[in-house]
Amino acid sequence: MKPSAEQAVRSIAACIIFSLITFGIYGLFWQARLFRVVNGFLGQERFRFWPWLFLSLITFGIYNLYIQYQLGMALSQVLVQEQKQPNPQLNWLGLVLTVIGLHLVAAAIEQHEINQLYA
């Protein structure tokens, strides 16, 4: 079931600022919200927050790289499903930005794509 705009649309600037102010804690909430929104569009629970957090911690972030790539692919699938033009490099962009330590930028790009679905 497609998430409502209240559930999905967020101010990217506010999310980044809150993440920086809370030293990344708000970023975890933001990531969980991104997972819920993408899962809602897909109609299945492909991304789950707690397993992601646990596996990312015990693999020292390697699992997060995999999930960022998969999230980009799923988000591209959602955009095609909603008859929007996806960025063909969205999955690689999220992966590369996460590798170089810019996970917030990757989340911002993913949020931008979600916001475009409601524009």
N, CA, C and O atoms as a GROMACS GRO file, in nm:
protein
  476
    1MET      N    1   0.083  -0.117   0.000
    1MET     CA    2   0.000   0.000   0.000
    1MET      C    3   0.089   0.125   0.000
    1MET      O    4   0.183   0.136   0.078
    2LYS      N    5   0.056   0.216  -0.089
    2LYS     CA    6   0.134   0.338  -0.102
    2LYS      C    7   0.125   0.422   0.027
    2LYS      O    8   0.014   0.450   0.073
    3PRO      N    9   0.240   0.460   0.083
    3PRO     CA   10   0.238   0.543   0.205
    3PRO      C   11   0.179   0.680   0.176
    3PRO      O   12   0.188   0.730   0.064
    4SER      N   13   0.118   0.740   0.277
    4SER     CA   14   0.064   0.875   0.260
    4SER      C   15   0.179   0.975   0.253
    4SER      O   16   0.292   0.945   0.290
    5ALA      N   17   0.147   1.093   0.206
    5ALA     CA   18   0.250   1.197   0.196
    5ALA      C   19   0.304   1.234   0.333
    5ALA      O   20   0.423   1.265   0.346
    6GLU      N   21   0.217   1.232   0.437
    6GLU     CA   22   0.263   1.264   0.572
    6GLU      C   23   0.366   1.163   0.622
    6GLU      O   24   0.456   1.198   0.698
    7GLN      N   25   0.353   1.038   0.579
    7GLN     CA   26   0.446   0.934   0.620
    7GLN      C   27   0.576   0.940   0.541
    7GLN      O   28   0.682   0.905   0.593
    8ALA      N   29   0.570   0.983   0.416
    8ALA     CA   30   0.685   0.970   0.327
    8ALA      C   31   0.764   1.099   0.307
    8ALA      O   32   0.887   1.096   0.309
    9VAL      N   33   0.697   1.209   0.288
    9VAL     CA   34   0.766   1.333   0.251
    9VAL      C   35   0.828   1.397   0.375
    9VAL      O   36   0.763   1.414   0.477
   10ARG      N   37   0.955   1.430   0.363
   10ARG     CA   38   1.030   1.495   0.472
   10ARG      C   39   1.116   1.606   0.414
   10ARG      O   40   1.156   1.602   0.298
   11SER      N   41   1.143   1.705   0.497
   11SER     CA   42   1.235   1.811   0.459
   11SER      C   43   1.377   1.756   0.470
   11SER      O   44   1.421   1.714   0.577
   12ILE      N   45   1.446   1.756   0.360
   12ILE     CA   46   1.581   1.700   0.358
   12ILE      C   47   1.674   1.783   0.446
   12ILE      O   48   1.755   1.728   0.521
   13ALA      N   49   1.662   1.914   0.437
   13ALA     CA   50   1.749   2.002   0.519
   13ALA      C   51   1.725   1.976   0.668
   13ALA      O   52   1.821   1.967   0.745
   14ALA      N   53   1.599   1.965   0.708
   14ALA     CA   54   1.569   1.940   0.850
   14ALA      C   55   1.625   1.806   0.895
   14ALA      O   56   1.680   1.795   1.004
   15CYS      N   57   1.611   1.704   0.811
   15CYS     CA   58   1.663   1.571   0.847
   15CYS      C   59   1.815   1.574   0.864
   15CYS      O   60   1.868   1.512   0.957
   16ILE      N   61   1.884   1.644   0.777
   16ILE     CA   62   2.029   1.654   0.787
   16ILE      C   63   2.068   1.732   0.913
   16ILE      O   64   2.157   1.690   0.987
   17ILE      N   65   2.002   1.844   0.936
   17ILE     CA   66   2.034   1.924   1.055
   17ILE      C   67   2.009   1.846   1.183
   17ILE      O   68   2.093   1.845   1.272
   18PHE      N   69   1.892   1.780   1.193
   18PHE     CA   70   1.861   1.701   1.312
   18PHE      C   71   1.962   1.587   1.330
   18PHE      O   72   2.000   1.555   1.442
   19SER      N   73   2.004   1.526   1.219
   19SER     CA   74   2.103   1.418   1.228
   19SER      C   75   2.236   1.471   1.281
   19SER      O   76   2.301   1.405   1.362
   20LEU      N   77   2.276   1.588   1.236
   20LEU     CA   78   2.402   1.645   1.282
   20LEU      C   79   2.393   1.690   1.428
   20LEU      O   80   2.485   1.667   1.506
   21ILE      N   81   2.282   1.752   1.464
   21ILE     CA   82   2.264   1.800   1.602
   21ILE      C   83   2.262   1.684   1.701
   21ILE      O   84   2.315   1.695   1.812
   22THR      N   85   2.200   1.572   1.662
   22THR     CA   86   2.189   1.457   1.752
   22THR      C   87   2.302   1.357   1.733
   22THR      O   88   2.294   1.244   1.781
   23PHE      N   89   2.407   1.397   1.663
   23PHE     CA   90   2.524   1.312   1.639
   23PHE      C   91   2.486   1.180   1.573
   23PHE      O   92   2.542   1.075   1.606
   24GLY      N   93   2.391   1.185   1.481
   24GLY     CA   94   2.355   1.068   1.402
   24GLY      C   95   2.237   0.988   1.452
   24GLY      O   96   2.189   0.898   1.382
   25ILE      N   97   2.189   1.017   1.571
   25ILE     CA   98   2.077   0.939   1.624
   25ILE      C   99   1.951   0.960   1.540
   25ILE      O  100   1.880   0.864   1.509
   26TYR      N  101   1.923   1.085   1.504
   26TYR     CA  102   1.806   1.110   1.419
   26TYR      C  103   1.823   1.041   1.284
   26TYR      O  104   1.724   1.001   1.222
   27GLY      N  105   1.945   1.028   1.238
   27GLY     CA  106   1.972   0.958   1.112
   27GLY      C  107   1.922   0.814   1.113
   27GLY      O  108   1.880   0.761   1.011
   28LEU      N  109   1.928   0.752   1.230
   28LEU     CA  110   1.875   0.615   1.243
   28LEU      C  111   1.724   0.614   1.225
   28LEU      O  112   1.671   0.525   1.158
   29PHE      N  113   1.654   0.712   1.285
   29PHE     CA  114   1.510   0.723   1.267
   29PHE      C  115   1.475   0.750   1.120
   29PHE      O  116   1.379   0.696   1.066
   30TRP      N  117   1.555   0.835   1.059
   30TRP     CA  118   1.535   0.869   0.919
   30TRP      C  119   1.553   0.744   0.831
   30TRP      O  120   1.475   0.720   0.739
   31GLN      N  121   1.655   0.665   0.860
   31GLN     CA  122   1.679   0.542   0.785
   31GLN      C  123   1.561   0.445   0.801
   31GLN      O  124   1.517   0.384   0.704
   32ALA      N  125   1.511   0.432   0.923
   32ALA     CA  126   1.396   0.344   0.947
   32ALA      C  127   1.275   0.393   0.868
   32ALA      O  128   1.200   0.312   0.814
   33ARG      N  129   1.256   0.523   0.861
   33ARG     CA  130   1.144   0.578   0.785
   33ARG      C  131   1.162   0.550   0.635
   33ARG      O  132   1.066   0.515   0.567
   34LEU      N  133   1.283   0.566   0.585
   34LEU     CA  134   1.309   0.534   0.444
   34LEU      C  135   1.275   0.388   0.415
   34LEU      O  136   1.213   0.357   0.313
   35PHE      N  137   1.315   0.299   0.504
   35PHE     CA  138   1.284   0.157   0.488
   35PHE      C  139   1.133   0.135   0.483
   35PHE      O  140   1.083   0.064   0.396
   36ARG      N  141   1.058   0.197   0.577
   36ARG     CA  142   0.912   0.179   0.581
   36ARG      C  143   0.846   0.230   0.454
   36ARG      O  144   0.754   0.166   0.402
   37VAL      N  145   0.891   0.344   0.405
   37VAL     CA  146   0.831   0.403   0.285
   37VAL      C  147   0.856   0.314   0.163
   37VAL      O  148   0.764   0.285   0.087
   38VAL      N  149   0.978   0.272   0.145
   38VAL     CA  150   1.010   0.186   0.030
   38VAL      C  151   0.936   0.054   0.042
   38VAL      O  152   0.883   0.004  -0.057
   39ASN      N  153   0.933  -0.004   0.161
   39ASN     CA  154   0.857  -0.128   0.181
   39ASN      C  155   0.710  -0.108   0.148
   39ASN      O  156   0.647  -0.195   0.088
   40GLY      N  157   0.655   0.007   0.186
   40GLY     CA  158   0.515   0.036   0.157
   40GLY      C  159   0.487   0.041   0.008
   40GLY      O  160   0.386  -0.011  -0.038
   41PHE      N  161   0.576   0.103  -0.067
   41PHE     CA  162   0.560   0.109  -0.212
   41PHE      C  163   0.575  -0.029  -0.276
   41PHE      O  164   0.504  -0.063  -0.370
   42LEU      N  165   0.668  -0.107  -0.223
   42LEU     CA  166   0.692  -0.240  -0.279
   42LEU      C  167   0.582  -0.340  -0.240
   42LEU      O  168   0.562  -0.440  -0.309
   43GLY      N  169   0.513  -0.312  -0.132
   43GLY     CA  170   0.410  -0.403  -0.084
   43GLY      C  171   0.466  -0.527  -0.017
   43GLY      O  172   0.399  -0.630  -0.006
   44GLN      N  173   0.590  -0.517   0.028
   44GLN     CA  174   0.655  -0.628   0.099
   44GLN      C  175   0.759  -0.571   0.195
   44GLN      O  176   0.805  -0.458   0.179
   45GLU      N  177   0.794  -0.650   0.293
   45GLU     CA  178   0.892  -0.603   0.392
   45GLU      C  179   1.031  -0.652   0.352
   45GLU      O  180   1.084  -0.748   0.408
   46ARG      N  181   1.089  -0.582   0.256
   46ARG     CA  182   1.222  -0.619   0.208
   46ARG      C  183   1.332  -0.561   0.297
   46ARG      O  184   1.439  -0.622   0.311
   47PHE      N  185   1.307  -0.445   0.356
   47PHE     CA  186   1.407  -0.378   0.439
   47PHE      C  187   1.354  -0.368   0.581
   47PHE      O  188   1.244  -0.317   0.604
   48ARG      N  189   1.432  -0.417   0.674
   48ARG     CA  190   1.392  -0.414   0.815
   48ARG      C  191   1.502  -0.346   0.895
   48ARG      O  192   1.620  -0.375   0.878
   49PHE      N  193   1.461  -0.254   0.982
   49PHE     CA  194   1.556  -0.168   1.053
   49PHE      C  195   1.645  -0.243   1.150
   49PHE      O  196   1.767  -0.233   1.142
   50TRP      N  197   1.587  -0.319   1.243
   50TRP     CA  198   1.667  -0.382   1.348
   50TRP      C  199   1.768  -0.482   1.293
   50TRP      O  200   1.882  -0.481   1.337
   51PRO      N  201   1.730  -0.570   1.199
   51PRO     CA  202   1.834  -0.657   1.140
   51PRO      C  203   1.943  -0.576   1.068
   51PRO      O  204   2.060  -0.610   1.074
   52TRP      N  205   1.902  -0.468   1.000
   52TRP     CA  206   1.999  -0.383   0.931
   52TRP      C  207   2.098  -0.325   1.032
   52TRP      O  208   2.219  -0.328   1.010
   53LEU      N  209   2.045  -0.271   1.142
   53LEU     CA  210   2.132  -0.210   1.242
   53LEU      C  211   2.226  -0.313   1.302
   53LEU      O  212   2.347  -0.290   1.312
   54PHE      N  213   2.171  -0.427   1.343
   54PHE     CA  214   2.252  -0.531   1.406
   54PHE      C  215   2.361  -0.583   1.310
   54PHE      O  216   2.478  -0.591   1.347
   55LEU      N  217   2.321  -0.617   1.188
   55LEU     CA  218   2.418  -0.672   1.093
   55LEU      C  219   2.520  -0.567   1.048
   55LEU      O  220   2.636  -0.600   1.021
   56SER      N  221   2.477  -0.442   1.041
   56SER     CA  222   2.573  -0.336   1.007
   56SER      C  223   2.677  -0.319   1.116
   56SER      O  224   2.794  -0.296   1.087
   57LEU      N  225   2.634  -0.331   1.241
   57LEU     CA  226   2.729  -0.317   1.353
   57LEU      C  227   2.827  -0.433   1.358
   57LEU      O  228   2.948  -0.412   1.375
   58ILE      N  229   2.777  -0.556   1.346
   58ILE     CA  230   2.869  -0.670   1.361
   58ILE      C  231   2.958  -0.692   1.239
   58ILE      O  232   3.060  -0.760   1.248
   59THR      N  233   2.919  -0.635   1.123
   59THR     CA  234   3.004  -0.646   1.004
   59THR      C  235   3.084  -0.519   0.980
   59THR      O  236   3.146  -0.502   0.875
   60PHE      N  237   3.083  -0.428   1.080
   60PHE     CA  238   3.157  -0.302   1.071
   60PHE      C  239   3.117  -0.220   0.948
   60PHE      O  240   3.202  -0.158   0.884
   61GLY      N  241   2.987  -0.221   0.915
   61GLY     CA  242   2.935  -0.138   0.808
   61GLY      C  243   2.926  -0.204   0.672
   61GLY      O  244   2.867  -0.146   0.581
   62ILE      N  245   2.981  -0.322   0.656
   62ILE     CA  246   2.978  -0.387   0.524
   62ILE      C  247   2.835  -0.419   0.483
   62ILE      O  248   2.798  -0.402   0.367
   63TYR      N  249   2.754  -0.467   0.577
   63TYR     CA  250   2.615  -0.497   0.545
   63TYR      C  251   2.540  -0.371   0.504
   63TYR      O  252   2.452  -0.376   0.418
   64ASN      N  253   2.573  -0.258   0.564
   64ASN     CA  254   2.510  -0.132   0.526
   64ASN      C  255   2.538  -0.098   0.380
   64ASN      O  256   2.451  -0.045   0.311
   65LEU      N  257   2.658  -0.128   0.334
   65LEU     CA  258   2.691  -0.103   0.193
   65LEU      C  259   2.600  -0.184   0.102
   65LEU      O  260   2.548  -0.133   0.002
   66TYR      N  261   2.580  -0.310   0.137
   66TYR     CA  262   2.492  -0.398   0.059
   66TYR      C  263   2.349  -0.343   0.058
   66TYR      O  264   2.284  -0.339  -0.046
   67ILE      N  265   2.302  -0.302   0.175
   67ILE     CA  266   2.164  -0.252   0.186
   67ILE      C  267   2.148  -0.120   0.110
   67ILE      O  268   2.044  -0.098   0.049
   68GLN      N  269   2.249  -0.034   0.112
   68GLN     CA  270   2.238   0.091   0.038
   68GLN      C  271   2.226   0.063  -0.112
   68GLN      O  272   2.150   0.130  -0.182
   69TYR      N  273   2.301  -0.034  -0.160
   69TYR     CA  274   2.290  -0.072  -0.301
   69TYR      C  275   2.151  -0.128  -0.330
   69TYR      O  276   2.088  -0.089  -0.429
   70GLN      N  277   2.102  -0.217  -0.244
   70GLN     CA  278   1.970  -0.277  -0.263
   70GLN      C  279   1.858  -0.173  -0.250
   70GLN      O  280   1.760  -0.178  -0.324
   71LEU      N  281   1.874  -0.079  -0.158
   71LEU     CA  282   1.774   0.026  -0.141
   71LEU      C  283   1.765   0.114  -0.265
   71LEU      O  284   1.656   0.152  -0.307
   72GLY      N  285   1.879   0.145  -0.323
   72GLY     CA  286   1.880   0.222  -0.449
   72GLY      C  287   1.811   0.148  -0.561
   72GLY      O  288   1.737   0.207  -0.640
   73MET      N  289   1.835   0.018  -0.570
   73MET     CA  290   1.769  -0.062  -0.674
   73MET      C  291   1.618  -0.067  -0.649
   73MET      O  292   1.539  -0.053  -0.743
   74ALA      N  293   1.578  -0.086  -0.524
   74ALA     CA  294   1.436  -0.092  -0.491
   74ALA      C  295   1.368   0.042  -0.516
   74ALA      O  296   1.256   0.047  -0.566
   75LEU      N  297   1.436   0.150  -0.482
   75LEU     CA  298   1.380   0.282  -0.505
   75LEU      C  299   1.365   0.310  -0.655
   75LEU      O  300   1.268   0.374  -0.697
   76SER      N  301   1.459   0.264  -0.734
   76SER     CA  302   1.446   0.277  -0.880
   76SER      C  303   1.327   0.197  -0.930
   76SER      O  304   1.253   0.242  -1.018
   77GLN      N  305   1.308   0.080  -0.873
   77GLN     CA  306   1.193  -0.004  -0.909
   77GLN      C  307   1.062   0.068  -0.874
   77GLN      O  308   0.966   0.064  -0.951
   78VAL      N  309   1.058   0.131  -0.758
   78VAL     CA  310   0.939   0.206  -0.716
   78VAL      C  311   0.912   0.321  -0.811
   78VAL      O  312   0.797   0.344  -0.850
   79LEU      N  313   1.016   0.393  -0.850
   79LEU     CA  314   0.999   0.506  -0.941
   79LEU      C  315   0.944   0.461  -1.076
   79LEU      O  316   0.857   0.527  -1.132
   80VAL      N  317   0.994   0.350  -1.127
   80VAL     CA  318   0.942   0.296  -1.253
   80VAL      C  319   0.797   0.254  -1.235
   80VAL      O  320   0.713   0.280  -1.322
   81GLN      N  321   0.768   0.190  -1.124
   81GLN     CA  322   0.632   0.144  -1.093
   81GLN      C  323   0.535   0.263  -1.087
   81GLN      O  324   0.419   0.251  -1.127
   82GLU      N  325   0.582   0.376  -1.036
   82GLU     CA  326   0.499   0.496  -1.025
   82GLU      C  327   0.510   0.584  -1.150
   82GLU      O  328   0.465   0.698  -1.149
   83GLN      N  329   0.568   0.532  -1.255
   83GLN     CA  330   0.582   0.598  -1.384
   83GLN      C  331   0.661   0.729  -1.376
   83GLN      O  332   0.626   0.829  -1.438
   84LYS      N  333   0.766   0.725  -1.296
   84LYS     CA  334   0.860   0.837  -1.286
   84LYS      C  335   0.993   0.791  -1.344
   84LYS      O  336   1.020   0.671  -1.352
   85GLN      N  337   1.075   0.885  -1.384
   85GLN     CA  338   1.206   0.853  -1.441
   85GLN      C  339   1.308   0.838  -1.330
   85GLN      O  340   1.343   0.937  -1.266
   86PRO      N  341   1.358   0.715  -1.306
   86PRO     CA  342   1.459   0.699  -1.200
   86PRO      C  343   1.598   0.738  -1.248
   86PRO      O  344   1.627   0.738  -1.368
   87ASN      N  345   1.681   0.770  -1.154
   87ASN     CA  346   1.822   0.791  -1.183
   87ASN      C  347   1.882   0.652  -1.204
   87ASN      O  348   1.880   0.570  -1.113
   88PRO      N  349   1.936   0.623  -1.323
   88PRO     CA  350   1.987   0.488  -1.348
   88PRO      C  351   2.107   0.449  -1.260
   88PRO      O  352   2.140   0.332  -1.249
   89GLN      N  353   2.170   0.547  -1.199
   89GLN     CA  354   2.287   0.520  -1.114
   89GLN      C  355   2.254   0.533  -0.965
   89GLN      O  356   2.346   0.544  -0.884
   90LEU      N  357   2.127   0.533  -0.929
   90LEU     CA  358   2.088   0.556  -0.790
   90LEU      C  359   2.148   0.453  -0.695
   90LEU      O  360   2.193   0.488  -0.586
   91ASN      N  361   2.150   0.327  -0.736
   91ASN     CA  362   2.205   0.223  -0.649
   91ASN      C  363   2.356   0.243  -0.628
   91ASN      O  364   2.405   0.230  -0.516
   92TRP      N  365   2.428   0.273  -0.734
   92TRP     CA  366   2.573   0.293  -0.721
   92TRP      C  367   2.605   0.422  -0.647
   92TRP      O  368   2.703   0.429  -0.573
   93LEU      N  369   2.523   0.522  -0.668
   93LEU     CA  370   2.544   0.649  -0.600
   93LEU      C  371   2.535   0.632  -0.449
   93LEU      O  372   2.620   0.681  -0.375
   94GLY      N  373   2.430   0.563  -0.402
   94GLY     CA  374   2.416   0.536  -0.259
   94GLY      C  375   2.532   0.456  -0.204
   94GLY      O  376   2.581   0.483  -0.094
   95LEU      N  377   2.575   0.357  -0.279
   95LEU     CA  378   2.687   0.272  -0.236
   95LEU      C  379   2.816   0.353  -0.224
   95LEU      O  380   2.885   0.347  -0.123
   96VAL      N  381   2.849   0.428  -0.328
   96VAL     CA  382   2.975   0.504  -0.330
   96VAL      C  383   2.975   0.612  -0.221
   96VAL      O  384   3.075   0.631  -0.152
   97LEU      N  385   2.864   0.683  -0.207
   97LEU     CA  386   2.858   0.787  -0.104
   97LEU      C  387   2.873   0.727   0.036
   97LEU      O  388   2.936   0.788   0.122
   98THR      N  389   2.816   0.610   0.058
   98THR     CA  390   2.829   0.544   0.187
   98THR      C  391   2.972   0.498   0.210
   98THR      O  392   3.023   0.507   0.322
   99VAL      N  393   3.037   0.448   0.107
   99VAL     CA  394   3.176   0.403   0.119
   99VAL      C  395   3.267   0.518   0.160
   99VAL      O  396   3.358   0.499   0.242
  100ILE      N  397   3.244   0.636   0.106
  100ILE     CA  398   3.333   0.748   0.137
  100ILE      C  399   3.286   0.826   0.260
  100ILE      O  400   3.338   0.934   0.289
  101GLY      N  401   3.188   0.772   0.331
  101GLY     CA  402   3.146   0.831   0.457
  101GLY      C  403   3.039   0.937   0.447
  101GLY      O  404   3.016   1.013   0.541
  102LEU      N  405   2.972   0.944   0.333
  102LEU     CA  406   2.868   1.045   0.315
  102LEU      C  407   2.729   0.980   0.314
  102LEU      O  408   2.649   1.001   0.223
  103HIS      N  409   2.703   0.900   0.418
  103HIS     CA  410   2.576   0.830   0.428
  103HIS      C  411   2.458   0.927   0.434
  103HIS      O  412   2.351   0.899   0.380
  104LEU      N  413   2.477   1.041   0.499
  104LEU     CA  414   2.370   1.142   0.505
  104LEU      C  415   2.336   1.196   0.368
  104LEU      O  416   2.219   1.223   0.339
  105VAL      N  417   2.435   1.212   0.284
  105VAL     CA  418   2.410   1.260   0.148
  105VAL      C  419   2.333   1.152   0.070
  105VAL      O  420   2.242   1.185  -0.006
  106ALA      N  421   2.370   1.026   0.088
  106ALA     CA  422   2.297   0.917   0.021
  106ALA      C  423   2.152   0.914   0.067
  106ALA      O  424   2.061   0.899  -0.015
  107ALA      N  425   2.129   0.930   0.197
  107ALA     CA  426   1.992   0.933   0.250
  107ALA      C  427   1.916   1.053   0.196
  107ALA      O  428   1.797   1.044   0.168
  108ALA      N  429   1.984   1.166   0.182
  108ALA     CA  430   1.920   1.286   0.128
  108ALA      C  431   1.877   1.265  -0.017
  108ALA      O  432   1.768   1.307  -0.057
  109ILE      N  433   1.961   1.200  -0.094
  109ILE     CA  434   1.925   1.172  -0.234
  109ILE      C  435   1.807   1.075  -0.240
  109ILE      O  436   1.716   1.093  -0.320
  110GLU      N  437   1.809   0.974  -0.155
  110GLU     CA  438   1.696   0.879  -0.151
  110GLU      C  439   1.568   0.950  -0.108
  110GLU      O  440   1.461   0.924  -0.163
  111GLN      N  441   1.578   1.040  -0.009
  111GLN     CA  442   1.461   1.115   0.034
  111GLN      C  443   1.411   1.206  -0.076
  111GLN      O  444   1.290   1.221  -0.095
  112HIS      N  445   1.503   1.267  -0.150
  112HIS     CA  446   1.465   1.352  -0.264
  112HIS      C  447   1.383   1.272  -0.365
  112HIS      O  448   1.281   1.319  -0.416
  113GLU      N  449   1.429   1.152  -0.395
  113GLU     CA  450   1.356   1.068  -0.491
  113GLU      C  451   1.216   1.034  -0.438
  113GLU      O  452   1.120   1.032  -0.515
  114ILE      N  453   1.206   1.006  -0.310
  114ILE     CA  454   1.075   0.977  -0.250
  114ILE      C  455   0.987   1.101  -0.254
  114ILE      O  456   0.869   1.091  -0.288
  115ASN      N  457   1.043   1.217  -0.221
  115ASN     CA  458   0.966   1.341  -0.226
  115ASN      C  459   0.914   1.369  -0.366
  115ASN      O  460   0.804   1.422  -0.383
  116GLN      N  461   0.993   1.332  -0.468
  116GLN     CA  462   0.950   1.354  -0.607
  116GLN      C  463   0.826   1.272  -0.643
  116GLN      O  464   0.750   1.310  -0.732
  117LEU      N  465   0.806   1.161  -0.574
  117LEU     CA  466   0.688   1.078  -0.601
  117LEU      C  467   0.560   1.150  -0.563
  117LEU      O  468   0.453   1.117  -0.614
  118TYR      N  469   0.570   1.247  -0.473
  118TYR     CA  470   0.452   1.319  -0.424
  118TYR      C  471   0.444   1.461  -0.479
  118TYR      O  472   0.351   1.535  -0.446
  119ALA      N  473   0.539   1.498  -0.562
  119ALA     CA  474   0.540   1.636  -0.617
  119ALA      C  475   0.434   1.653  -0.724
  119ALA      O  476   0.420   1.761  -0.781
   0.00000   0.00000   0.00000
